[in-house]
Amino acid sequence: MPFKFEKLSLPCSLLIKPDVFKDERGFFMETYKYSEFANAGIKEYFAQDNYSNSKRHVLRGLHFQKNPMAQGKLVYCLKGRIFDVAVDIRRGSHAYSQWIGLELSEGNRFMMYIPPGFAHGFVVLSETAEVIYKCTEEYSRDNERGIIWNDNDIKVKWPVENPILSEKDKRLPLLKDADNNFSY
């Protein structure tokens, strides 16, 4: 089996550890295989791949798309290191407003699956980082939403005190004020 799937503390979220085959030429690994992911409970179709390159201390997030275009995401870091975060924003969930953060890097090759109904963000820990994430729905400007990165009701312990944010991310609302149509 080329993947090990570990349940995380947030419902439906998984840490995925792929087998990496190394030799004198470099390495090879599978990054996705439907049958393996479906057996682990990730049966969604992935409709879009996104690729970002960011410099140290850039924080992207916390982003989500509301229904009917809610996105599940499979996130991995090709180059560098990131602190990747998922927040349960499904009203009525026992884990509502709880978060989990993991380091994803080119060194550990780990991936994180973040289901629909969760906000997602990451901050770059290395000089630069290249991140790819598969999404279960295509981008929809009409359904794109977010939550401010430093919401005191969520209390993410980001490893960076003064991140670099886009102008749009600086203006995101608190979770309690977000246009969020997820329920558990």
HELIX and SHEET records of a PDB file:
HELIX    1   1 TYR A   34  ASN A   39  1                                   6    
HELIX    2   2 ARG A  141  ASN A  143  5                                   3    
HELIX    3   3 GLU A  167  LYS A  170  1                                   4    
HELIX    4   4 LEU A  175  ASP A  177  5                                   3    
SHEET    1   A 6 PHE A   3  LYS A   7  0                                        
SHEET    2   A 6 LEU A  14  PRO A  18 -1                                        
SHEET    3   A 6 MET A 111  ILE A 114 -1                                        
SHEET    4   A 6 LYS A  73  LYS A  79 -1                                        
SHEET    5   A 6 THR A 128  CYS A 135 -1                                        
SHEET    6   A 6 GLN A  48  LYS A  55 -1                                        
SHEET    1   B 2 PHE A  21  ASP A  23  0                                        
SHEET    2   B 2 GLY A  26  PHE A  28 -1                                        
SHEET    1   C 5 TRP A  99  SER A 105  0                                        
SHEET    2   C 5 ARG A  81  ASP A  88 -1                                        
SHEET    3   C 5 PHE A 118  VAL A 124 -1                                        
SHEET    4   C 5 LEU A  59  GLN A  65 -1                                        
SHEET    5   C 5 GLU A 144  GLY A 146 -1                                        
END                                                                             
